[in-house]
């Protein structure tokens, strides 16, 4: 399903011109590299080394990484021809992945990806979005209207609330309703 204004859309100002587009098969390795760098470097100040190692134990990509991203609504950002971030939304409205390279934090890239993924959710008439937010993502999402989900639905990756525990995904949040 094509969303007007999403595919091949340049965004950003000044030195950072970001292109937001749909995931392609050849994005598998670069998105894995973004994920690993975002967790191990970008989130380093928010987690212990043991938590980071559990969350992203290796930069190696499993064979199912690319097909997994391709099965879902995955948008990728390019900056200067390089994959610099991505977000993945599942069909049930679960925001499963949201990562940018550490050097692109606070550049507007995460905002551009978020706006694009939210446009996808609205186009598909998703009534609400859910996430198990990392400690680093909680403020980003709260500033955009997400709230703590008092009764999170079970999710295969996070079947029970983990707030206060060692799990990096520690806070269930929701965006309800998903309106313009």
N, C-alpha and C positions, 0 to 999 in steps of 0.2 A: 504494500500500500504506500503510495507516494504522498508525502506531506508537502504542500506548497512551501517553498522557502527553506527546506531542510537540506535536500541533496545538493552537494557542491556549492554551499553557501559560504562566501568569505565573511568573516566577522573579525572584530578587533580593530584597534586603532594603533597608530604609530608604528613602533618597531615590531609589534606582534600582530601579524595578519594570519588569522586562523581560518582554515577551511574545514567546515563540518560536513561530513558525508557518511554514507552507509558503510558498514563493515564489508570488506572483501576478503577472500580466502588468503591473499598475500599479506593481510594485516595480522595474521596469527602471531608470528614471531615478534613483530614490533609492539603489539599490544601486551604480550607477555613481558617484554622488557619494560614497558611503561608500568605495568602492575608491580613488578619486582622493585623497580627504582622508587616508585611512589610509597611502597610499604617500607622497604629496608632503609631508604634515605629520607624521604619526605615525612614519614610518620615517626622517625626514630626518636624524636624528643617527647613523644607521647606514650611510648610503650617500653617495656623492658626488652632486653635482647632476647630473652626466652620467648616472649610473646611475639616478637617480630619473626623469630625463627619458626614458630608454629604457624603463623599466618602465611609467610612466604619462605618456605624452607630452602628453595633452590630457584635459580633463574631458569632452570631447564623447563621446557614446555612439554606437557604431556600430549600424546597424539590426539586427544579429544578436545583440546583447548580451542582450536579454531572452529571445528564443527559445532561445539557448544555455543560459542559466541554467535555463530551464524544462524543458529536455530532461534535466536531471540532478536529483539529489537536492539541492535548495537550500532551506535554512532561513534565515529572516529574523528578526531581532529588532526589536521596536518598543519604544520607551521614550517614554511620553507621547504616543503616536500618531505618532511619528517613527521612520523606519527608521534604526537605529543600528548595525547590523552584519549580516553574513550569512556562511554557510559553504556550500560546494558540494562534493559528493562524486559522483564518476562511478561508473557501474555496476561498473567493474572494481576499485573500492576506492581510486582515486586521489583524494586530497584536493586539489582544484585551487584552491579559493579559501577564504580565511579572513581576514576583515577586520572591524574595528570602527572607529567614529569615534574620532579621537584623544582626545577628551574623555571617552570611556568606557573607556579603557585602565585596568586595575587596578580596575574596578568590579564584576568578577564576570561581566560580559557575555560575554567570550570563553569563560570556563569553561562558562557555560550553553549557549552555542551548540555548543561542543565536546561536552558531554555529550549533547546532543540528536542531533548528527550521528553520534556513536558508537552511540547507541541505534538509529538507523536502520541502521547497518552490521550490528549484531548481529541485528536483526529480519530482515534480508535474508541472514543467514548468510554474510557476507563473511569469509573466513578470515584475511585480512590487509589492511592499509591501507598505501598508499605515498604519498609526497609528495616534492616537491623543495622543501625548506624554505628560506624566506628567512632571512637572518641574524637577523632579529628574532624569527622563529617557532621557531627551533631550541631555545632553552631551554624555551619553553612546552611544546613537544612532548616533549622529553626528560624533563621532570618528570612526564609522563603515560605513561611507559614506551616511547616511541619510541626506536629505536636507529638508528645509521648503517647504511644498506643497502650492504653491500660489493659487491653485484652488482645494481645497479638495473636494472629492465626499461626498455627504451626507451619514451619517451613522446613523442608528437608535439610537445609544447611544449618538451621538454628531452631531446633524443635522446642526449646524451652527458654524462657528469659534467662539471661546470663549477667544481668546488671550486678556489678560489684565483683564478678568473678574474673578469672584470668582470660576469658575469651575476648579477643579484640573487638568483636561485634557485640557491643554491650548494651545497646539501647534500642528497643523497638519504637519506631516512629511511624506516623501516618500523615498523609496529606489527603484530607477529606472535607469537602469535595474537591475534585480536580476541575477548577473553573478558570476562565480567563481573568 
